């Protein structure tokens, strides 16, 4: 089986399997500030909740244990409170109250369209941000507060954060190869989009995770899991999900759709599509190049050459075994096969 050890070493190198002490400290302090300050701030606006009414929900890659190393640590923790959305029809205001509960000098706090973000800097460089999507529990429904602070487009959107967690944990927990494949695909995304600065240009993590779960191809031999073949087949299956139309010059415009498996069942790639049709075509073309490289890696005989193809997909931290060691092993195998 090709590159078994190299894939195992690479996974250990890129993966974050638990919160660092510094991250846990920041997250717990943030939660304490919300629990201590938010009820009093809301009371000023005629909204009554207690500390025990506030529920903090892990979301995203830390929940699914698919977090990989990046320049900026990205953490998602939902904040859910009991709230009448009819009496508080403007979610921007309620997000502002959440912002005010955590706005201290040691963090930079901003209101994003889907969340409130607490950012942390060291020597002028951001090293961590914790996104806090705000949910209102209203009777038997849950709503996500959407809208920028001064944006004209805002709403309380039906949501099911617990259901999404249950869905993805049900797919990933207990399937270690799938978890590794999700991490490898996210690493590919980070490598290929490292210079991206435009909003919604980069395929969202939730979209890649859902597609990986949909298209996962378990692969193994008598020696154990074959992550190279699994990654190649899974990414090829994702590529096959794309469809295309033509523009006025008969150029293909590629697109892919994946709805959330729970309320509100929206397409997770919608913002990417709405921002620019070229984003989806770039996504398709970069994925196609990755599949070509992985297919070459599967088909070549030399582990050295295979690893060089894998590097084109996953970056130069993936180890390439030396040619000499491969040649010596092959020669030794030939000598032994003749007794």
C-alpha positions as CSV (number, residue, x, y, z in Angstrom):
1,X,0.0,0.0,0.0
2,X,1.4,3.3,-1.2
3,X,2.4,6.1,1.2
4,X,0.7,4.6,4.3
5,X,3.3,6.1,6.7
6,X,3.5,9.4,4.9
7,X,-0.2,10.0,5.2
8,X,-0.2,8.9,8.8
9,X,2.6,11.4,9.6
10,X,1.0,14.2,7.6
11,X,-2.3,13.7,9.5
12,X,-0.5,14.1,12.8
13,X,1.3,17.1,11.5
14,X,-1.8,19.1,10.3
15,X,-4.4,18.1,12.8
16,X,-5.4,19.8,16.0
17,X,-7.0,17.1,18.2
18,X,-7.8,19.2,21.2
19,X,-8.0,22.8,22.3
20,X,-4.7,24.4,23.4
21,X,-4.6,25.8,26.9
22,X,-4.6,29.4,25.5
23,X,-7.7,28.7,23.3
24,X,-9.6,27.0,26.1
25,X,-8.8,29.9,28.4
26,X,-10.0,32.5,25.9
27,X,-13.2,30.5,25.2
28,X,-14.1,29.9,28.8
29,X,-13.5,33.6,29.7
30,X,-15.7,34.6,26.8
31,X,-18.5,32.3,28.1
32,X,-18.2,33.7,31.6
33,X,-18.4,37.3,30.3
34,X,-21.5,36.4,28.3
35,X,-23.2,34.7,31.2
36,X,-22.3,37.5,33.6
37,X,-23.0,40.5,31.4
38,X,-25.7,39.6,28.8
39,X,-28.7,39.2,31.1
40,X,-28.1,42.7,32.6
41,X,-27.7,44.3,29.2
42,X,-30.8,42.7,27.9
43,X,-32.7,43.8,31.0
44,X,-32.0,47.4,29.9
45,X,-34.0,46.7,26.8
46,X,-36.9,44.9,28.4
47,X,-35.7,41.4,27.7
48,X,-35.6,39.1,30.8
49,X,-33.3,36.1,30.9
50,X,-31.1,34.5,33.5
51,X,-27.6,33.2,33.4
52,X,-28.9,29.6,33.3
53,X,-31.1,30.4,30.3
54,X,-28.0,30.9,28.1
55,X,-26.8,27.8,26.3
56,X,-23.4,27.6,24.6
57,X,-23.2,25.1,21.8
58,X,-20.0,23.8,20.2
59,X,-20.2,24.0,16.4
60,X,-17.9,23.5,13.5
61,X,-14.7,21.5,13.2
62,X,-14.0,21.4,17.0
63,X,-17.3,19.6,17.4
64,X,-16.6,17.1,14.7
65,X,-12.9,16.8,15.5
66,X,-11.8,17.8,12.0
67,X,-9.8,20.9,13.0
68,X,-6.5,21.5,11.1
69,X,-3.7,24.0,11.7
70,X,-4.0,27.3,10.1
71,X,-2.5,30.8,10.4
72,X,-5.5,31.9,12.4
73,X,-7.3,29.6,14.8
74,X,-11.1,29.6,14.0
75,X,-13.5,28.5,16.7
76,X,-17.3,28.4,16.5
77,X,-19.4,28.6,19.7
78,X,-23.2,29.3,19.3
79,X,-25.1,31.3,21.9
80,X,-28.7,30.4,22.3
81,X,-31.2,32.4,24.4
82,X,-34.9,32.3,24.9
83,X,-36.3,35.3,23.0
84,X,-39.5,36.4,21.3
85,X,-38.5,37.2,17.7
86,X,-41.8,39.0,17.1
87,X,-41.2,41.4,20.0
88,X,-37.5,41.8,18.9
89,X,-37.9,41.8,15.2
90,X,-34.5,43.3,14.4
91,X,-31.7,40.7,15.0
92,X,-29.0,43.3,14.4
93,X,-29.9,45.0,17.7
94,X,-29.8,41.8,19.7
95,X,-26.4,40.9,18.1
96,X,-25.3,44.4,19.3
97,X,-26.3,43.5,22.9
98,X,-24.2,40.3,22.6
99,X,-21.3,42.4,21.2
100,X,-21.6,44.8,24.2
101,X,-21.4,41.9,26.7
102,X,-17.9,40.9,25.5
103,X,-16.5,44.2,24.2
104,X,-13.3,44.6,26.3
105,X,-9.9,46.0,25.4
106,X,-8.2,42.6,25.2
107,X,-10.4,41.5,22.2
108,X,-11.5,43.1,19.0
109,X,-15.2,42.5,18.7
110,X,-17.2,42.9,15.4
111,X,-20.6,42.0,14.1
112,X,-20.5,39.8,11.0
113,X,-23.5,38.7,8.9
114,X,-24.0,35.3,10.6
115,X,-22.3,36.0,14.0
116,X,-20.5,38.2,16.5
117,X,-16.8,37.7,16.2
118,X,-14.2,38.1,19.0
119,X,-10.7,38.4,17.6
120,X,-7.4,38.2,19.4
121,X,-4.1,39.7,18.3
122,X,-0.5,39.3,19.2
123,X,2.2,41.7,18.0
124,X,-0.4,43.2,15.6
125,X,-1.2,39.8,14.0
126,X,-4.5,38.0,14.5
127,X,-4.0,34.5,15.9
128,X,-7.5,33.5,17.0
129,X,-11.1,34.4,16.4
130,X,-14.1,32.9,18.1
131,X,-17.3,33.2,16.1
132,X,-20.5,33.4,18.1
133,X,-23.6,32.9,16.1
134,X,-26.7,34.0,18.1
135,X,-29.8,31.9,18.2
136,X,-33.2,32.7,19.6
137,X,-35.2,29.9,21.1
138,X,-38.8,31.0,20.4
139,X,-41.5,28.6,21.5
140,X,-40.6,25.3,19.7
141,X,-38.5,27.0,17.0
142,X,-34.9,28.2,16.8
143,X,-33.8,31.2,14.8
144,X,-30.4,32.4,13.7
145,X,-29.8,36.2,13.9
146,X,-28.6,37.2,10.5
147,X,-27.4,40.6,9.3
148,X,-24.5,43.0,9.6
149,X,-24.6,45.8,12.1
150,X,-25.7,48.4,9.6
151,X,-26.8,46.2,6.8
152,X,-30.2,46.5,5.2
153,X,-30.5,42.7,4.7
154,X,-31.3,41.1,8.0
155,X,-33.7,38.4,9.3
156,X,-34.3,35.8,12.0
157,X,-33.7,32.6,10.0
158,X,-35.1,29.2,11.0
159,X,-32.3,27.0,12.1
160,X,-31.4,23.7,13.8
161,X,-27.8,23.8,15.1
162,X,-28.3,20.8,17.3
163,X,-29.7,18.8,14.4
164,X,-26.7,19.7,12.2
165,X,-24.3,18.6,15.0
166,X,-26.2,15.3,15.4
167,X,-26.1,14.7,11.6
168,X,-22.4,15.3,11.1
169,X,-21.3,13.7,14.3
170,X,-23.4,10.7,13.3
171,X,-21.5,10.5,10.0
172,X,-17.9,11.2,11.3
173,X,-17.7,9.8,14.8
174,X,-16.4,6.2,14.7
175,X,-15.2,6.6,11.1
176,X,-11.5,7.6,11.4
177,X,-10.7,7.3,7.7
178,X,-13.6,9.7,6.9
179,X,-12.3,12.1,9.5
180,X,-8.9,12.0,8.0
181,X,-10.2,12.6,4.5
182,X,-12.2,15.6,5.7
183,X,-9.0,17.0,7.1
184,X,-7.0,16.4,4.0
185,X,-9.7,18.1,1.8
186,X,-9.7,21.1,4.1
187,X,-5.9,21.2,3.9
188,X,-6.2,21.2,0.1
189,X,-8.6,24.1,0.3
190,X,-6.2,26.0,2.5
191,X,-3.3,25.4,0.2
192,X,-5.1,26.4,-3.0
193,X,-6.9,29.4,-1.5
194,X,-4.1,30.8,0.7
195,X,-4.0,34.1,-1.1
196,X,-7.8,34.7,-1.3
197,X,-9.1,37.9,0.1
198,X,-12.5,38.3,-1.5
199,X,-15.7,37.5,0.5
200,X,-17.2,34.1,-0.3
201,X,-14.4,33.2,-2.8
202,X,-13.3,30.2,-0.7
203,X,-15.5,27.0,-0.5
204,X,-17.0,27.0,3.0
205,X,-15.8,24.3,5.4
206,X,-19.3,23.1,6.1
207,X,-19.8,22.6,2.3
208,X,-16.6,20.5,2.0
209,X,-17.4,18.5,5.1
210,X,-20.9,17.6,3.8
211,X,-19.6,16.7,0.4
212,X,-16.9,14.6,1.8
213,X,-19.5,12.7,3.9
214,X,-21.7,12.3,0.9
215,X,-19.0,11.1,-1.4
216,X,-16.7,9.2,1.0
217,X,-15.1,6.1,-0.4
218,X,-13.6,3.8,2.2
219,X,-10.5,2.1,1.0
220,X,-8.2,-0.5,2.6
221,X,-6.0,-3.4,1.9
222,X,-4.7,-6.3,4.1
223,X,-2.1,-3.8,5.4
224,X,-4.7,-1.4,6.7
225,X,-6.4,1.8,5.4
226,X,-5.4,3.2,2.0
227,X,-5.8,6.9,2.5
228,X,-4.3,7.9,-0.9
229,X,-6.9,5.8,-2.8
230,X,-9.7,6.9,-0.5
231,X,-8.8,10.6,-1.0
232,X,-8.6,10.2,-4.8
233,X,-11.9,8.4,-5.0
234,X,-13.7,10.8,-2.6
235,X,-12.5,13.9,-4.4
236,X,-13.3,12.4,-7.8
237,X,-16.8,11.7,-6.5
238,X,-17.2,15.3,-5.3
239,X,-16.0,16.5,-8.7
240,X,-18.6,14.4,-10.4
241,X,-21.3,16.3,-8.5
242,X,-20.6,19.4,-10.5
243,X,-22.9,20.5,-13.3
244,X,-22.4,23.1,-15.9
245,X,-24.2,25.6,-18.1
246,X,-22.8,27.9,-20.9
247,X,-22.3,31.6,-20.9
248,X,-22.8,33.8,-24.0
249,X,-19.5,32.8,-25.4
250,X,-20.1,29.1,-24.9
251,X,-17.7,28.8,-22.0
252,X,-18.7,26.3,-19.4
253,X,-19.9,27.7,-16.1
254,X,-19.5,25.1,-13.4
255,X,-21.6,24.8,-10.2
256,X,-22.3,22.5,-7.3
257,X,-25.1,22.4,-4.9
258,X,-25.4,21.0,-1.4
259,X,-28.4,21.8,0.9
260,X,-28.1,21.7,4.6
261,X,-29.5,18.4,5.9
262,X,-31.6,20.2,8.5
263,X,-33.7,23.4,8.7
264,X,-33.4,25.8,6.8
265,X,-32.2,23.3,4.1
266,X,-30.5,26.1,2.2
267,X,-27.6,25.6,-0.3
268,X,-24.4,26.0,1.6
269,X,-22.7,27.3,-1.6
270,X,-25.3,30.0,-2.3
271,X,-23.2,33.0,-1.2
272,X,-20.2,31.7,-3.2
273,X,-22.4,31.5,-6.3
274,X,-24.1,34.8,-5.7
275,X,-20.8,36.6,-5.2
276,X,-19.4,35.6,-8.6
277,X,-20.0,32.8,-11.1
278,X,-16.3,32.5,-11.6
279,X,-15.8,31.3,-8.0
280,X,-17.5,28.0,-8.6
281,X,-15.7,27.4,-11.9
282,X,-12.4,28.1,-10.1
283,X,-13.5,25.7,-7.4
284,X,-14.2,23.0,-10.0
285,X,-11.0,23.6,-11.9
286,X,-8.8,23.4,-8.8
287,X,-10.6,20.3,-7.7
288,X,-10.1,18.7,-11.1
289,X,-6.4,19.4,-11.0
290,X,-6.2,17.8,-7.6
291,X,-8.0,14.7,-8.8
292,X,-5.6,14.5,-11.8
293,X,-2.6,14.7,-9.4
294,X,-4.0,12.1,-7.0
295,X,-4.9,9.8,-9.9
296,X,-1.3,10.0,-11.1
297,X,-0.1,9.3,-7.5
298,X,-2.3,6.2,-7.4
299,X,-1.1,4.9,-10.8
300,X,2.7,5.5,-10.6
301,X,4.8,2.7,-9.1
302,X,7.4,4.8,-7.3
303,X,6.4,6.0,-3.8
304,X,8.7,8.9,-4.4
305,X,6.9,10.0,-7.5
306,X,3.5,9.4,-5.9
307,X,4.4,11.6,-3.0
308,X,5.5,14.4,-5.4
309,X,2.0,14.3,-7.0
310,X,0.4,14.3,-3.5
311,X,2.4,17.4,-2.6
312,X,0.8,19.3,-5.5
313,X,-2.5,18.7,-3.7
314,X,-1.7,18.9,0.0
315,X,1.4,21.1,0.0
316,X,5.1,20.6,0.7
317,X,4.7,19.5,4.3
318,X,3.7,16.1,2.9
319,X,6.9,14.0,3.1
320,X,8.4,12.6,-0.1
321,X,10.5,9.5,0.5
322,X,13.9,9.5,-1.2
323,X,14.3,7.8,-4.5
324,X,17.4,5.8,-3.2
325,X,15.4,4.2,-0.5
326,X,12.7,3.2,-2.9
327,X,15.1,1.8,-5.4
328,X,17.0,-0.2,-2.7
329,X,13.8,-1.6,-1.4
330,X,12.7,-2.7,-4.9
331,X,16.1,-4.3,-5.6
332,X,16.0,-6.1,-2.3
333,X,12.5,-7.4,-3.1
334,X,13.6,-8.7,-6.5
335,X,16.6,-10.5,-5.0
336,X,14.4,-12.2,-2.4
337,X,11.8,-13.2,-4.9
338,X,14.5,-15.3,-6.6
339,X,15.4,-17.1,-3.5
